[in-house]
């Protein structure tokens, strides 16, 4: 009977906390909707976009220019130009044609490299199966069977799907650590009464916000770098970008969500409720932001919704930096959006924090 009374006491606590009750019900509903509608059951229809080709074989260039399907193909003069086009999302996949390709094709042992776009590797993987027919459209169909398409990384080597996953996971971990850290920091101090002591102390309110931001930023960046180390050591992910650019992008990713987290957690009195509310917000953001699944393959409404989450821009920028090794100039839009999220949310948190804590 004692155990039942204790159980009933905890249930009544849940029922009395309307915010916790609402978000406890809302969380599984959102998860079911995302699983049922965001991820496509299959990838039907034609893949939109062009295929970038860098050919070292002059005979192949003459052949492809004379073919009927050349409107779907864009030729490049170097591998660097090919990478540049991938970074700008001008092509959905790239193909590298080796020297002597046409001779090898006549012998029945031709091989090509297919490089998926890091922002949408699934499309590139599918294109590996279709590109052979595109390249031989003007010739005998039997030639399709003679071409072997090898999936490779941007700079050569075996294709690794973790190259797509790791940058998104880093951005996600940075933001998730902020959400859990703020829920534990602000609401726990509020429950213990220490937050009231800080608020009445002769301390500038902006200093309190800055302190919270710095602590959670260090935590987020540290955890994200641990993910990167694990990805490199255990899963063979290669870093082609500048490590300092990676840290800068992680800083912006963490900073972009902290203000939002402070606003949410400051208005909630119980730590458990704050964690549930933050999880209800961050879990959909994980799926909508292209961390696990390319945004291009989501339904249109999900693609539009992804633009309102800072994680979308953080994941895209980190992929370009780590996987493609391009400079920050290729991430101008992503960086600008992260800075806007950071400035607006931080200013709002500084202005609203005193009022939310008193309520």
N, C-alpha and C positions, 0 to 999 in steps of 0.2 A: 504493500500500500504506500509506503514511503517513496519508493521509486516512482510510482504513478503520480504522486503529488508533485514530486520534483519535475517530472516530465510535463505535467499540466501547467506548472508555473512557467516553464520555458515556452510552452505553446502560447500561453496568455501574453507573455512578453512580445512574441512575434505578432500576435493579433493586435496588440495595442500600438505597435510601431507601424503606422500606415505606410510610411515610405519603404521600410524593409519588406513589408508584405506585398506591396504593389510590384516592386522590382524583383522579388523572388518569383512571382508569377510571370512577370514580363520576360525575364531572362531566358527560360526554356522555350517560350513562344518565339522569341527572336531567333534562337538557335535553330529551331525547326524550320522557320521561314527561310533562313539563309541556306540551310542544307538542301531545301526543296526547290528553291527558285534561283539562287545566285549561281550555283554550279550547273552548267549545262549537262544534260544526260549524255550527249554525244556532240561531236563537232561536225555538223552537216554543212553542206553547201561549199561554195568556193572560198578559198582563202583570199581575202582582199589585200592588195599591195603588190609591190614589185620584188623581183629577185635580183640581187646584186651579183654581178659576175666579174671576177678578175681572172683573165685568161693569159697564160704564158705561151699559148699556142696560136700563132698567126692564122693557121688554117682553120681553126675553130672560129676565130673572129669573123672570117669571111662567111663561114657557114651560118652562124647565128644571125648575122645581118641580113642574110638572104631568106631566113625562115619567116613563117607567117606569125609566129608567136612572139616576135621581138618586142611588141608593145608591153609585154609583161616583164621584160628584162631590161636591166640598166647595167651598162658596161663601165668598168673602172680600170684605170691604168696602173694602180698599185694596191697592195694590201692595206696601206695606210688610208687611202681614199675609201676603201671598202669599210674599214673600221669607223671612219668619220661618218659614213652614211648610216651605219648601224646605230651610232650614238645619237644621231639626229632623227632616228626612226623613219628614215626615208625608204628603207627596205625591210622586209619581214624575215629575210634569210639571205645568206651570202653563199656563193659557190666559187671555189678556186679551181681553175682548170690547169692542170700541169702541162709542161712542155711535152710535145709529142703525143698529145691526147688523141688526135685523129688517127695517127698511126696505130696506137694501141687499140683504138676502137675497131679498126679494120682486122686486128688480130683477135678480137674478142676478149680483151683483158683490160679495158679502160677503167680508170678510177678517178674520182673527183672528191674534193673536200666540200662538205656542207656545214656552214657555220650558222646556227640559230641565233636570232636576235635575243640578247639577254633579257629583254623586257617581255618576251613572249616565246619561250623556248619550245612550247608545244607545237606552235605553228611551224617552226623550223624543223622539228622532228618529223612532222607530217610531210613537209616539203621535201625532205630527203627521199621520201617514197614517190613523190610526184615529179621531182625535178628531172629525173632521167627521161621521162616522156616528153617534157618540155624541150629538153636539149636535142631530142631526136625527132621532133615533130615533122621536120622537113625530110626525114630519111625513112628507111625501111623500119617498120615496127620491131623487127627482130633485133635491132641494135639496142633496144631498151634493155634486153636481157644481158647485154654485154657490158653494161656500165655498173660499177659498184660505187655507191655513194657512202662515203665515210663521214660520220658526224665528228666534228673536231671543235676545239675551243677557238676563240678569236685569234689567238696567236699560235695556233697549232696544238698538237697533242690531243689526247682523247677527250671527247665531250664529257663534261661533268655537270649533272643537273643541280648539284649543290652550289655551283657558281650562281645560279638563279636564286636559290633558297637562302643562302647565307647572308647576303646584304639585307634582304627583307627581314630575316630573323633578327639581325643586329638592331635594326631600327625598331622592330616590335619589342624586343627585350628592353631597350632603352626607355621606351614609352611606358611599357608595363611596369617596370621597376619604379617609375615615377608615380604611377597610380597607386600601387601598393604601399610605397613609402609615404606618400602624403596621407593616405588613409590612416596609417599607423601613427604618423607624426602629429598631425593636427588634431584628429579626433581623440587619440589617446591622451594627449596633453589636456584636451578639453575635459575628458572624463576624470582625469586625476586632479584637475584644478590648477595645474601649473600654467596653462595658457592664460588664465585670468591674471596671474601674477605678472606674466610678461606684458600683458596689455595695459596694466596700471603702472608699470615701471616707466621711468623717463627715457623711453626708447622710441625713436622715430618709427612710425608704422611701416614705412618703406624699407627700413632696415630689417624688420621681421620678415617681410616678404623676400628680400634679397637673400637673407640667411637660409630660408627654406629652399629657395631656388638653387643656391649654390650646393647645398647638401644633396639634394635630389639629383642635380646634374652630375656631380661626381659619382654618385651611386649608379646612375643610368649608364654613363660612359664606361665605367669599370666593368659592369656586367656585359655590356655589348662587346667590349674588347675580349672578354673571356670567351664569348661565343665565336668571335673571329679566330682566336687561337685554336679552339677545339675544331673549327671547320677546316683550318689549314692542316693541323696535325692528324686528325682522324679521317677527314673526308677528302683530302687532297685539293682543297680550294686554293687557287693561286691569286695573289694580290698583284695586280698590274698597275694600280694607282699609287699615288703618294700617301703614305701613312698619316702625314700631318693633315692632308685634305680629308682623310677618313675621320680623324678625330674631330675636325672642324664640323663636318656634316653630322656626326653623332651629337656634338654639342648643340647644334641648331635643332636637331630632331628632338632631343630631350627638352630643350628650352621652349620649344613651340607648344608643348603640351602641359607644362608645369602650371602656367597661369590658369588654364581650364581646370586642372585638377584642384588647385587651391580654391577656386570659386565653388566647386562642387562639394569638396570635403569640409570647407569652413562652415557651411550652412547645415551640416549634419552633426548631431550630438553623439551618436553611438558609433564606435569603430566598426562593428560588424555591419551596420547599415551602410556606412560609407564604403566599405569594401564591396558590398553587393551592388551599390549604385555605380561605382567605378568599373566593376566588371561588366555590367550591363552596357556600358558605353564603349569600353575598350575591346571587348570580344567582337562585336559587329565591325569595329574599325579594322581589326586584324583581317577579317575576311573581305571587306570591301576595298581594302587598300592594296590588294595585289601581292600580299606577302606570300601566300601559298599558291595562288592561282592567278594567271595573267588577267588584267583588267579587260583587255580586248576581247576575251572570250566570255565575259559576263553579259547578262542582259543589259539593254540600254539604260534602264532606270538605275541599275547598280553602277554602271560606268559614270553616270552623272553624279550619283551620290558619293562616289569615291573622291570627287574633287573637294569636298568639304572637310576631309580628314588630313591632318598634317602628315600622318604616317605614309600616305600615298606619295608625297613629294620626297620624303626622307628615303623611302625604299628605292625610288627611281634614281635619285642622285647617287646613292651608295652603290647601286648596280653599275652605273656608268663609270664611277670612279674605280671600284675594285675589279670588275670584270673586263671593262674596256680600256681602262687606264688613261682615259681622256682627262683634259684639264677642267678646271672649275667653270671655264667659259661655256662648256656644253651643258652646265647645270644651272645656268643663270635663272631660269624661270623657277626651278625647284627651290633654289636658295632664296629667291625673292619671296616666294610663298611662305617658306619656313620663317623668314624674318618677320613678315607681316603677322603671322600667327603668334610669334613670340612677343612682338611689341604690343599688339592689341590685347592679347590675353593677360599679359603682365600688368599693363596699365589698369585694365578692368579689375584684376585681382587686388591691386594696391588700393583702389578706390572702394571696392566692395568688402574687402576683408574685415575691417573694423565693424561694419554694420552686421555682416553675417554672423560673426562670432558673438555679438551681443544678443542676437535674436534667440 
